[in-house]
């Protein structure tokens, strides 16, 4: 059974690691700001206090905070994580917060799920800030949550990520691919970071080029996303063995990338076009989610760039997965490097409108404050869980 892992070494955006296990699970690492740790003594009375350890002896206390398929790994001792805390301070830069407050009173979504101006119903372009304030009673709250997630991510404007895609089996690392990804967001970023000319009316462009191993070297993908709801994504791939570029269906974005269990629509946890899905808000939930300790502890190097952007570099030699630690006795793909933190989530459901899409529905957990994706569970057309 093949597994896939994506870990960025360098990124301007909030990013993390995504591990996919066929028929088993895939979990993201949510990056955050400086952690505010509580005294370790608190763990003596509260098994889920920051500083405590979630393992087979304490898993029972987390029964309502984890999906059952993930909880089972802790109960059997195959997973083990330290618990951390989230800082209690504003998450957004002031300009972004001000723009979000202004947007909340003037924007809505239409029947297709596109963002429109009230009361005219005209399609919005050049938006900055979170579009919506989420009301659980709103029948269109689900698609509004996912739009907030996009605009929280798109505010970076552009990003460059160097990634390693690992296939991990029961005996450890089986295969690794290295690729470089570039993204350009025409929506959601400050105007100073957006190119002036956009004749195709694009919302985003993304490309990825594989550099190793040799049999995958030169494999490339390119995706255009349009603002118009009726214009589906256009995607192309180049495979050196075929020596030609081929256009692929948007439905192929749900297929395994480079033969792994990670798909292009996983992206920054979910990267499908919102109008291509039917959305529902399933509810609110407090959950234990994975977080990157280097980010929480301020050990990510951040440097300003001449173009106004930010360059981030994670510490070298981080142990992320179990197979990277010779002393680890649990599953090789267990996320042993991250910590678990308690967060409040919006849980939303996406049902694809394309009958050729690989999954019948996707259940997504989105952080209520940062609007970063923290959880994804994929089901087939009959409701059976395929990946988590």
N, C-alpha and C positions, 0 to 999 in steps of 0.2 A: 504494500500500500504506500503510494508516494505522498509526500508532504511538501508543502512549499512555504518558504519564508522570505519576506521582503524586509530588509533593514537598511534605511538610509544612512550613509556616512556623513552627508552634508546636505543641508536644506535651508532655505529661507523661510519656509512655511512650517507651521506646527505639523510634525510628521511622526511616524512611529514605525513599528515593525508589525507585519501581518503574517501570521502563520496559518496555513491551510492544511487540513488533514482530511483525506478523502473519506467521506462517510462518518467523520468523527467530529472535528471542530476547527474553528479558526478564530484567533483572538487578537485584537489590536493592542498596541501600547499607546496609551493616551499620554501626551506630553503636557506639562503644566509649568507653573512658576515655582518660586521658592517654597519649600515645604516648611510648615510650622509644626515641629514635632512636639508631642505631649510627653510628659515624664513616663519612662518605661514602667514605673510602678503602677500606672493605671491599668496595665495589662493583667495585673494580678486579680482584679475584680471584674474586668470586662474583657472577655476573650477576643473581642473585635476592636479593642482600643489601639490607636497608633503605637507601634513598637512591639505589639504582639505578633505571633506567627499563626498563619492559617495553615493547618495540616490535618492529619487524620484525627488528632485529639480534639480539635476545635471546630471541625467542619460542621458539626451539628448546629452551631450558633449561626451559621451562614446559610441555612436551608432556604430562607426567603430572599436571599440577596444574590443568588447565582442560579443560572439555568441548571436543571437537574443533571444534564449530561456533563456539565463542568463540575458541579458539586461532587459527582461520583468519583472524579479523579482525585479530589482531596480526601474523600472518605477512604479510598484504597491506598493512600500514601503516594500516589503517582505524581501529585502536584504538591508544591509547598511554596508559600510566599509570605514575606514580611508585610505587615500592614502599615500604611502611611497616613498622612493627613494632608488636607488641601488648604491652602492659604485663604484666609478670609479678607480679601481686598478686591477692588475693582479689577476686572479682567481686561477691559477694553481701553484703548487710547481715547482721550477726551473727544476728538473729532468724530470718531466712529460712534461713540455713545450718543453724541448730540444728533448725528444723522439718523441713528436708530430711533430716537425719540420722535423726530419729525416724521419719519416714515410710518410709524404705527397708526397715525390718525388719518392718513391719506391713501393707503394702499389696500388692495384686496386681491383675490384670485378669481378668475372667470371659470366657466364650466370645464375648460380644458386643463385648468390648473396653472395657467400663466399669470404672472403678476401684472395687475392693471391699476390704473389711477381711478380713484373714486371722484365723482360719480360717473364720469364719462365712459369708463371701461376701456380706455386706450392702453395699449401695450407700453410698459415702462422700459426705458432704455437709460443706460448710464447711472444706474442706481448705486448708491454707496450706503453702507450701514445695514443692520438687520432690517428686513422688510416688515416684520410682523411682531406684535406682542401676542403670545399664544393664549387663547381662551379654550380650556378643555371642552366647553359646551359648544364650540363652533364646529359645525359639521365638516368644514374644510380645514380643520386644524392640522390634520396629518400632512397635507402637502405644504402647509405654511411652515411646519417644523423643518421639513427637508429643504425648503428654500432658505430658511435662516441658516441651515448648516452650510449651504453653498456660499452664501454671501459672507459668512464668517471665515471661510477658507479663501475665497476669491479676493479678499481685501489685500492679499500679498502682491497681487498684480502679476508677477512672474515667479517661477521657481526653477531651480536646477537641482536634481537629486541624483547622486551616485548610489546605486542599489545593488545588493547581493540577493539573489533568489536561490534559496537552499531547498533541496529535496532531502527530507529527513525520514529515515525508516527506523525499524526497531533496533537496528544495530548502529545507528548514528547517521552521520552525513553520507549521502549517497551521490549527490551531484550538486554543482553550484554554477549559476550563471551570473555574470556581472553586466549591468546595463546602465546607461545614462538616460535620464528622463528630463525633458524640458516642457514647461507649461507656460502659456500666455493667456491671461484672463482679460477679456475685453469688457466684462461686466464686473461690478463689485469693488474694483480697485479705485483709489484716489485718482482723479483725472490726470495728475502729473505723471502717473505711472502707466497710462494707457496711450498707445499710439493714436495719432489723430485720424488716420485713414482706415476705414473699415468698410470697404465697398461691398463685402459679402454679408454684412450684418451678422457677424459672428459673436458668440458669447464666450467661446474658449477654443484654444488650439493646443494639442498635446502631441508630442512625438517621443519615441523611445528607440534607442539603438543598442544592440547587444554587442559587447566586445569579447566575451569569452563564455564558454569554451570554444574551441576551434570550430566545432560542427555547427555552432549557432552564431559565430562571429559575422557581423554585418546584417543580421536579421533586424528589420526595422518596422515600426508602425507609426501611422499618422492619423489623427482624428480631428475633425472639425465639428464643432457644435454651434448650431444656429440659434438665434434668439426666437425666431418664429416657431410657434408650436407645431405647425404642420410640416416643417422641414426637419426630417430626422437626421441624426448624426451621419456624417460621411466618414468612412474609415478605409484606409489602405494598408496593405502589408507588403514588405519586400522580403522574399526568401532567397538567399544567395543560390541555393541549389537549383531553383527554378529560373533564376536570372531575369525576373520580371516583377513588376508591381501589379498587385491585384486588389481590386476594390472588394470589400467584404460587407455583408449585411450587418446592420446595427444589432441584430439578434445574436451575432457571433461574439458580442462583447460579454456575454454571459458564459462563453466557453473558456476552458483552461488556457491560460497564457503560457506559451512555450511548452505546452504539455503538462503544466503544473495544475494544482487545484485552485490557484489564484486567478481571478478573471479581471478583465479591464474594467468591468462595472464595479469591482470592489474599490478601486481608486483610493481616495481619501476616506475610505470605509463604505461609501456608496457613491457611484459616479454615473448612474444612469440618468437619462434626461427625464426630469420630473413629469413632463406631459405624456411620456410613454407608459405611465403606470397609473393605476387607480389607488388612492391613498385613504387610509383610515387611522385615526388616533386610537390606539388600543388602551391607553391609560398612562398613568404616572407610576413610577416605581423607584424605590431606593435600592441601589445595587452596589456591589463591590466590583470595581472595574480596575483594569491594569493601568499602571502609570509608570513612566520612565523615571527612575530615581535620580539619574544624572541631571535631568531637567528640574525635578523637584528640589534638588539640593544646590542648584545654581552652578553645576559643573559643566554645562554646555558653553563652549566659547562662542561669544557673539561679537561680531565686528561690523561696524557701519561701512557701507560701500559708497563710492563717489556718486552713484546714481540714486542715492537715497534709500537703497534697500539694506537688508541685513543678511550677513552670512553666518551660518551656525555650523559648528563642528563638534561632534560628540567625542568623548574620550576614547582613546585607542584601547583595544583589548577588552572591551566589555563582554562579560559573560551574560548572554541573553537566554539561550536555550540549554536544556539539560545536557545535550551531547557535548557541549563546550566545556563541561566540568567533569574531569575524570573521576571525581569522587561522588557524582550524583547517581543515586540508585533508582530514581523514578523513570518516567517515560522520557526518551531522548528529546522529544519535541516540547516538553514541559517548559513554560515560560518562567524560569527560575530567577532571571535578572530583575524583572519588574516588581513593584510593590502593588498591593491592592489598596484602593482608597474608596470610601463610601461617597457616592454621588447620587443626586436625584436625576432621573431620566424621563424623557418623553419616549414612550414605546409606540412606534408607528408600524403600519403594515403597508407593503407595496405589492400590488398584484399587476403583473405585466399585461399590457394590452396586445402584445405580439404573441400569437399562439406558438411560435417557434422558439420563444425564449426558454432557456433551460429549466427554470424554476417556476413552480406554480405560484409561490408567494415568498416574500422575504420579510422577516420581522427585524426591525432595526431599533436599537437603543441610542438615543441622542442626548447628550448632556444638556440639562436645562439652562445652565449658565453660559457655557462656552460654545454650545451647539456643535461640539465635536462628536463624531461617531465613536461609540464605545462597545457596541455589541451587534452581531448580525447572525440570524438563524435562517437557513434556507430550507424550504420544503418543496416536495414535488406536488404534482397536480392532485394527488390523493391525500395530501396532508402529512405524509411521512417526512420526518426530519432527515435531511441529507447532509448538511453542514451546519456547524454552530461556532 
